[in-house]
Amino acid sequence: MIENSIFDNTEIAFALKSDSELERAYFLFKMISIEPLVRIGTAATNFAIKAKLPVEGLIRATVFDHFCGGVNEENCLPVIDKMFEKGVSSVLDYSVEGKETEAEFDKALNITLKIISFVDERKSMPIAVFKPSGFGRIALYEKIGNKETLTAKEAEEWARVLNRFETVCAAAKKHDIELLIDAEESWMQDAADDLITDLMRKFNTEKPVVYNTLQMYRHDRLDFLKQQHALAKAEGFYLGYKLVRGAYMEKENERAEKLGYPSPICESKEATDNNFNAAVVYMLDHLEDMSLFNGTHNEYSSYLLMDLMKQKGIANSDNRVWFGQLYGMSDHISFNLSHLGYNVAKYVPFGPVKDVMPYLIRRAEENTSVAGQTGRELALLSKEKKRRKAEH
């Protein structure tokens, strides 16, 4: 295993943070580490936004500015340019969730297309992303996944969803950038998977352009990856996958229990980790047929991938392998990897403050529930604060 101290260099990890930004990050993670506070804060924030209370300024100055790049694409440019100076690319992520209208879906399409043409002009943004639920209703994906018959109106609606996907993939291919499609709840994912496989068939003829996302907390995803690989080999197209552990665990387990079906989620954190790492190994073993975007904040999974690349003689800068983290988290992984010449991209969420709140709340809850994650961030921020103090 590669020497385990690579991610401990806080000078490289936080080089872009001013002293005041370092203090803000420390304060924020300190707050997030207190579970009752996150629960109360979430409820209060939701209430304040619904009641149209003037809290946007406060949210913007704290949690929003830490986890988001800005309210629109142009707004994100200072963040993007600053990170790229340290070799970290950006994936602009329009993080507006849970919309239900055709107008909103068309807006998400136009923003994604705008990002793709935006990306074309900048080396700092070689990858674009969107969510299936940004382009269509979750209930519609679910109905299709369940093989239910659509009404004439729903069939027209689905045709528009297909058209949005196709339009964006064609634009990505034209501009020669990679397009990540996020995964969401399991009950809508079957329809999204089938659709994305069709798009890979069509657009991944010379190399991966379209990437699906595999949530490895689902115990069926490793088998799915192997089946897709057999299909792609038989039909002569390339696969692109972003690997993540997954972000909807409580929701998945609750629904499975309520509706009385077996949960799709692995029975333990250890089983999820093993599943994730097995997928990393499998993809590296078949890199001639597929490309990997390794979306993880887990140090062991990052070291594992670095090790495998070294063993197989894969250059750090090989475009078939990317490491990805979220903006505002795990800078010790992102910036230390880029310092060593690996391909690294940060997901940079953006959107109007009130529309991005579901995303921000999920981040806060995730940091509270993932054992050790917030503690790790706090320890590293504390170490850097001490280092700077000793220097002055």
C-alpha positions in Angstrom: 0.0 0.0 0.0 1.2 3.5 -0.9 2.8 5.3 2.1 -0.2 6.3 4.3 0.8 9.9 5.1 0.2 11.5 1.7 -3.2 12.9 2.8 -1.8 14.4 6.0 -0.1 17.3 4.4 -2.4 20.2 5.5 -0.2 22.9 4.0 -1.0 21.5 0.5 -4.6 20.6 1.4 -5.6 24.1 2.6 -3.2 26.3 0.5 -6.2 28.1 -1.0 -7.9 28.9 2.3 -7.2 32.3 3.9 -6.9 32.3 7.7 -10.5 33.6 8.0 -11.8 30.9 5.6 -9.9 28.3 7.7 -11.7 29.6 10.8 -15.1 29.5 9.1 -14.6 25.9 7.9 -13.5 24.9 11.4 -16.6 26.6 13.0 -18.9 25.0 10.4 -17.7 21.4 10.9 -17.8 22.0 14.6 -21.5 22.9 14.3 -22.2 19.9 11.9 -20.6 17.5 14.4 -23.4 18.2 16.9 -26.3 16.1 15.7 -29.2 17.8 17.6 -28.0 21.1 16.3 -28.1 19.9 12.6 -31.7 18.6 13.2 -32.9 21.9 14.7 -30.9 24.0 12.2 -32.4 22.0 9.3 -36.0 22.5 10.6 -35.4 26.2 11.4 -33.8 26.8 7.9 -36.7 25.1 6.1 -39.2 27.1 8.1 -37.4 30.4 7.5 -37.2 29.8 3.8 -40.9 28.8 3.5 -41.9 31.8 5.6 -39.7 34.0 3.4 -37.7 35.3 6.4 -34.5 37.2 5.4 -32.1 34.3 6.1 -30.4 34.0 2.7 -27.6 36.3 3.7 -26.7 34.2 6.7 -27.0 30.9 4.8 -24.9 32.4 2.0 -22.1 33.6 4.4 -21.8 30.2 6.1 -22.9 26.8 4.8 -23.7 27.9 1.2 -20.3 29.6 0.5 -18.5 26.6 2.0 -20.2 23.9 0.0 -21.3 25.8 -3.1 -19.5 27.7 -5.8 -22.2 30.4 -6.3 -25.7 31.1 -7.4 -25.0 30.8 -11.1 -22.2 29.5 -13.5 -20.4 32.9 -13.8 -20.5 33.3 -10.0 -18.5 30.0 -9.7 -15.6 31.2 -11.9 -13.3 32.6 -9.1 -13.6 29.3 -7.3 -13.0 27.3 -10.4 -9.9 29.3 -11.5 -8.5 29.3 -8.0 -8.7 25.5 -7.7 -7.3 24.9 -11.2 -4.1 26.9 -10.2 -3.5 23.9 -7.9 -4.4 21.4 -10.6 -7.9 20.6 -9.4 -10.6 20.6 -12.1 -14.2 21.4 -11.5 -17.5 19.7 -12.3 -20.2 22.4 -12.2 -23.3 20.8 -10.7 -26.7 22.5 -10.9 -27.9 21.2 -7.6 -31.6 22.1 -7.7 -33.6 19.1 -6.7 -37.2 17.8 -6.6 -38.7 19.9 -9.3 -41.8 18.6 -11.1 -42.7 20.9 -14.0 -41.8 20.7 -17.7 -40.6 24.4 -17.5 -38.2 23.4 -14.7 -36.9 20.4 -16.6 -36.3 22.5 -19.7 -34.5 25.1 -17.5 -32.2 22.3 -16.2 -31.6 21.2 -19.8 -30.7 24.7 -20.9 -28.4 25.2 -17.9 -26.6 21.9 -18.6 -26.2 22.8 -22.2 -24.8 26.2 -21.2 -22.4 24.5 -18.8 -21.2 22.2 -21.7 -20.4 25.1 -24.0 -18.9 27.0 -21.0 -16.8 23.9 -20.3 -15.6 23.9 -23.9 -13.8 27.2 -23.4 -12.0 26.1 -20.2 -9.4 23.5 -19.5 -10.4 23.7 -15.8 -13.8 22.0 -16.5 -13.4 18.9 -18.6 -16.5 17.2 -17.2 -20.2 18.0 -17.0 -22.9 16.4 -14.9 -26.7 16.3 -14.5 -29.3 14.4 -12.5 -32.0 12.3 -14.1 -34.6 13.9 -11.9 -33.5 17.3 -13.3 -34.9 16.2 -16.6 -38.1 14.3 -15.6 -40.4 13.3 -12.8 -39.3 10.5 -10.5 -42.8 9.0 -10.6 -42.4 8.6 -14.3 -39.1 6.9 -14.1 -40.6 4.6 -11.5 -43.5 3.7 -13.7 -41.3 2.8 -16.6 -38.9 0.9 -14.3 -41.9 -1.2 -13.1 -42.9 -1.9 -16.8 -46.3 -0.2 -16.3 -48.2 1.0 -19.3 -48.0 4.7 -19.8 -51.0 6.9 -20.7 -50.7 8.8 -24.0 -49.8 12.0 -22.0 -47.1 10.2 -20.1 -45.7 8.7 -23.3 -45.3 12.2 -24.7 -43.8 13.3 -21.4 -41.2 10.4 -21.6 -40.4 11.3 -25.2 -39.4 14.8 -23.9 -37.2 13.2 -21.2 -35.5 11.1 -23.8 -35.0 14.1 -26.0 -33.4 16.1 -23.1 -30.9 13.2 -22.4 -30.1 12.8 -26.0 -29.6 16.5 -26.6 -27.1 16.8 -23.7 -25.1 13.6 -24.7 -24.9 14.8 -28.3 -23.5 18.2 -27.1 -21.0 16.5 -24.8 -19.7 14.3 -27.7 -19.5 17.4 -30.0 -17.5 19.4 -27.4 -15.4 16.3 -26.6 -16.1 16.3 -22.8 -17.2 13.6 -20.4 -20.7 13.7 -19.1 -21.5 12.2 -15.7 -25.1 11.2 -15.0 -25.8 10.9 -11.3 -27.7 8.0 -9.7 -30.7 8.6 -7.4 -33.3 6.5 -5.6 -33.3 2.8 -6.5 -37.0 2.9 -7.4 -36.3 5.2 -10.3 -32.9 3.9 -11.2 -33.9 0.9 -13.4 -35.4 3.2 -16.0 -32.5 5.6 -15.8 -30.0 2.7 -16.2 -31.7 1.3 -19.3 -31.8 4.8 -20.8 -28.1 5.5 -20.0 -27.1 2.1 -21.4 -28.8 3.0 -24.7 -26.9 6.4 -24.7 -23.6 4.7 -24.1 -24.3 2.3 -27.0 -24.9 5.4 -29.2 -22.2 7.8 -28.0 -19.4 5.7 -26.4 -18.3 4.2 -29.8 -14.7 5.5 -29.7 -14.3 6.1 -26.0 -16.5 6.8 -22.9 -18.4 10.1 -23.2 -21.5 9.2 -21.2 -20.9 7.9 -17.7 -23.5 6.3 -15.5 -23.2 6.3 -11.7 -23.0 3.1 -9.5 -24.0 3.5 -5.9 -22.0 0.7 -4.2 -24.1 0.7 -1.0 -26.5 -1.3 -3.2 -25.5 -5.0 -3.1 -26.5 -5.6 -6.7 -24.3 -3.1 -8.3 -21.1 -5.2 -8.8 -23.1 -7.8 -10.7 -24.7 -5.0 -12.7 -21.3 -3.7 -13.6 -20.1 -7.1 -14.8 -23.3 -7.6 -16.8 -22.9 -4.2 -18.5 -19.3 -5.1 -19.3 -20.3 -8.3 -21.0 -23.0 -6.4 -23.0 -20.6 -3.6 -24.0 -17.9 -6.1 -25.1 -20.5 -8.1 -27.1 -21.9 -4.9 -28.8 -18.6 -3.0 -29.2 -19.1 0.2 -27.0 -17.2 1.6 -24.1 -18.4 2.1 -20.5 -17.9 5.1 -18.3 -18.8 4.8 -14.6 -18.7 7.1 -11.6 -18.4 5.0 -8.4 -19.9 6.4 -5.2 -21.0 4.8 -2.0 -24.4 6.4 -2.0 -26.4 9.2 -0.3 -30.0 7.9 0.2 -29.5 5.1 2.7 -32.1 6.1 5.3 -34.7 6.8 2.6 -34.0 3.4 0.9 -34.2 1.4 4.1 -37.3 3.2 5.3 -39.2 2.6 2.1 -38.2 -1.0 1.9 -39.4 -1.6 5.4 -42.7 0.3 4.8 -43.5 -1.5 1.6 -42.2 -4.9 2.8 -39.5 -5.7 0.2 -35.8 -6.6 0.9 -33.7 -3.4 1.2 -31.3 -2.9 -1.8 -28.7 -1.6 0.7 -25.7 -3.7 1.9 -26.2 -5.0 5.4 -23.2 -3.1 6.8 -20.7 -0.3 6.2 -18.0 -2.9 5.9 -20.0 -4.7 3.1 -20.4 -1.4 1.3 -16.7 -0.6 1.5 -15.8 -4.1 0.2 -18.3 -3.7 -2.6 -16.9 -0.3 -3.6 -13.3 -1.5 -3.5 -14.2 -4.6 -5.5 -15.7 -2.4 -8.2 -12.5 -0.3 -8.3 -10.4 -3.4 -8.7 -12.7 -4.8 -11.4 -12.7 -1.5 -13.4 -8.9 -1.2 -13.2 -8.6 -4.8 -14.4 -10.7 -3.9 -17.5 -9.5 -0.3 -18.2 -9.2 -1.1 -21.9 -13.0 -1.2 -22.0 -14.1 1.4 -19.5 -13.2 4.6 -17.7 -13.5 5.3 -14.0 -14.5 8.4 -12.0 -13.7 7.4 -8.4 -16.1 9.5 -6.4 -15.0 9.0 -2.8 -14.0 10.8 0.4 -12.6 7.5 1.7 -8.8 7.5 2.1 -8.4 3.7 1.9 -10.3 3.6 -1.4 -8.2 6.4 -2.8 -4.9 4.7 -1.7 -6.2 1.4 -3.2 -6.7 3.1 -6.6 -3.3 4.8 -6.5 -1.7 1.4 -5.6 -3.5 -0.4 -8.5 -2.4 2.3 -11.0 1.1 2.0 -9.8 1.1 -1.9 -10.1 -0.4 -1.8 -13.6 1.9 0.9 -14.8 -1.0 3.4 -15.4 0.2 7.0 -15.5 -1.1 9.3 -12.8 -2.5 11.5 -15.5 -4.2 8.8 -17.6 -7.5 10.3 -18.6 -9.4 7.0 -18.0 -9.0 7.4 -14.2 -10.3 10.4 -12.3 -10.6 11.0 -8.5 -13.6 13.1 -7.4 -14.6 14.8 -4.2 -17.3 17.4 -3.3 -16.4 21.1 -3.0 -16.0 22.0 0.7 -15.0 18.5 1.7 -11.9 16.3 1.8 -9.5 18.9 0.5 -6.7 16.8 2.1 -7.5 14.1 -0.5 -8.2 16.4 -3.6 -5.2 18.7 -3.3 -2.6 16.2 -2.3 -3.7 14.0 -5.2 -3.5 16.8 -7.7 -0.1 17.8 -6.2 1.1 14.3 -7.3 -0.2 14.7 -10.8 -3.4 12.6 -10.6 -6.6 13.7 -12.4 -8.8 15.3 -9.7 -12.1 17.1 -10.0 -14.3 18.7 -7.4 -18.1 18.7 -7.8 -19.0 22.4 -7.5 -22.7 22.8 -6.7 -24.5 26.0 -7.7 -28.0 27.4 -7.9 -30.3 29.9 -6.1 -29.8 29.6 -2.3 -33.3 28.5 -1.5 -33.3 25.9 -4.3 -30.0 24.4 -3.2 -31.1 23.9 0.4 -32.1 20.2 0.0 -28.6 19.5 -1.3 -27.0 21.5 1.6 -29.1 19.8 4.2 -28.2 16.4 2.8 -24.5 17.4 3.1 -24.9 18.5 6.7 -26.8 15.3 7.6 -24.2 13.1 5.8 -21.3 14.8 7.6 -23.2 14.2 10.9 -24.0 10.5 10.2 -20.7 9.3 8.6 -18.6 8.2 11.5 -15.3 9.9 11.7 -15.8 12.2 8.6 -16.4 15.4 10.5 -13.8 14.5 13.1 -11.3 14.0 10.4 -12.1 17.4 8.8 -11.8 19.1 12.2 -8.5 17.4 13.1 -7.0 18.5 9.8 -8.3 22.1 10.0 -7.0 22.2 13.6 -3.6 20.9 12.5 -3.3 23.6 9.8 -4.3 26.3 12.2 -1.5 25.3 14.6 1.0 25.0 11.7 0.2 28.6 10.6 0.3 29.9 14.1 3.8 28.4 14.6 4.9 30.0 11.3 3.8 33.5 12.2 
